[in-house]
Amino acid sequence: MTLRIRLLLMIGVSMLLLWGGVAIWMLHDLEREMQRTLDQRLEMSAHMVAGLMSQNPAAWDGRAGKAGVSTLSVPEAVKGLACQVSLRGEVIARTPDAAPEAIAMAGIGFADRELKGEHWRSYTLDKLGLRVTTADRLTERNTLLRNVMVAAIVPFIVALIGSLMVLWFGVGNGLRPLERLRQVLASRTPDALTPIQNAPMSRDLLPLVDTLNHLLARMSETFSRERRFTSDAAHELRTPLTAIKTHLQVARITHGQEAAVAMDYAEEGVARLQRTLSQLLTLSQVEGAFSWEDGHLAEANEVAHLAMRDAAPDAPERIELDSDASGAVLALPQALAVTALRNLLENALRHSPAKNSVRLEVRHGPDTISFSVCDRGPGLGDDELALAIQRFWRRRGSGRGSGLGLSIVAAIAERFGGSFELLQRSDGGLEAKLTLPRKKQLPSN
């Protein structure tokens, strides 16, 4: 169903219900007023006849007891209206439609009765022995009421149909700018991410066009970043694959110690390739739509110990732990917290002399928990600090690592509302500070 038809149906049904309710209310009141008016006509007719007769009672008294009844002629246009006058129980005048036996049974006031298959509404007035009865045939009443209702309903129906036609063209005209925008979007190529020109657009569509332009800008930035990521990943994966292939070829054509060394180098290349792929998978999950809501939340000190164990399984003494966050729980999955902290520790251990230790400080606040990893390596320059968290960036001359560790740390911090920064230490080395959100504690009763 198109938007035009949906709007027309919504507005049309609303108008039909609203005006239909008003019409039913109006017709109900109209019927009641007409019945009341016709009853007043009967009553006024009876009073008028009685008043006229009372002006000359001697003339009518002389008719009492004489044979014959005066029949009043009624024009053809008022057929269905009957009247009968009786004096002291004797009928002295009546219209052709009046039935003496039925009217004689009528009580004072209004009454409904059926005569020869027809329904009548009558009014009887008794005053000083003079009895006047007027009656309406209900068939004529219903016909009159039906004609009045038709006269009221037909203009309403015509107006409703006309309104729907005006709505059809009005909605179509109102949606024309949106149709032009649709045509503009449909004519664009899949790789066209330039902003939409909003100069000829309707003022009402400017917020939509601005939102689309912001979306296109974000998509362009995302595609550019992914293209760079794909290019860098291909380059990084090509290097270990080429080395592995070369070492395997050397091992195939040599024997003894040279073949063993070549296999060791190939195995080292496989390990490097495996680690790079693992880091790429972690980064794609953190930056993508992967859901981590069901992950196990962990206590800060537990995260620190797990990261220390993974970063230095053979030399745990190289890492000094200073923590005051006992019992503090992180508001993110344990696996991601351990991954981020392990990357920081591995990076610090890799660039620190073997005889020097790395210091890990864990501090807790009301809403956050911070992990500070301090090393005694050569540190980084100001320009290098800005480049350090970019993917696949490594200091010139350093062939170790995949260049993804700090990028993963920054992505995890951004994903869960934390922060990550690299600081140059005054006494040499680098401080990597990771701040993560803390799980809120429920107030105790």
ABEGO torsion letter per residue (X at the ends): XBAAAAAAAAAAAAAAAAAAAAAAAAAAAAAAAAAAAAAAAAAAAAAAAAAAAAABAAAAAAABGBBEBBBBBBBAAABGBBBBBBBGGBBABBBAABBAAAAAABBBEBBBBBBGGBBBBBBBBBBGGBBBBBBBBAAAAAAAAAAAAAAAAAAAAAAAAAAAAAAAAAAAAAAAAAAAAAAAAAABBAABABBBBAAABBAAAAAAAAAAAAAAAAAAAAAAAAAAAAAAAAAAAAAAAAAAAAAAAAAAABBEAAAAAAAAAAAAAAAAAAAAAAAAAAAAAAABABBAAABBBBBAAAAAAAAAAAABAABAAABBBBBAABGBBBABBAAAAAAAAAAAAAAAAAABBAABBBBBBBBBBAABBBBBBBBABAEBBAAAAAAAABBGBBBBGBABEAGAAAAAAAAAAAAAGBBBBBBBBAAEEBBBBBBBBBBBBBBBX
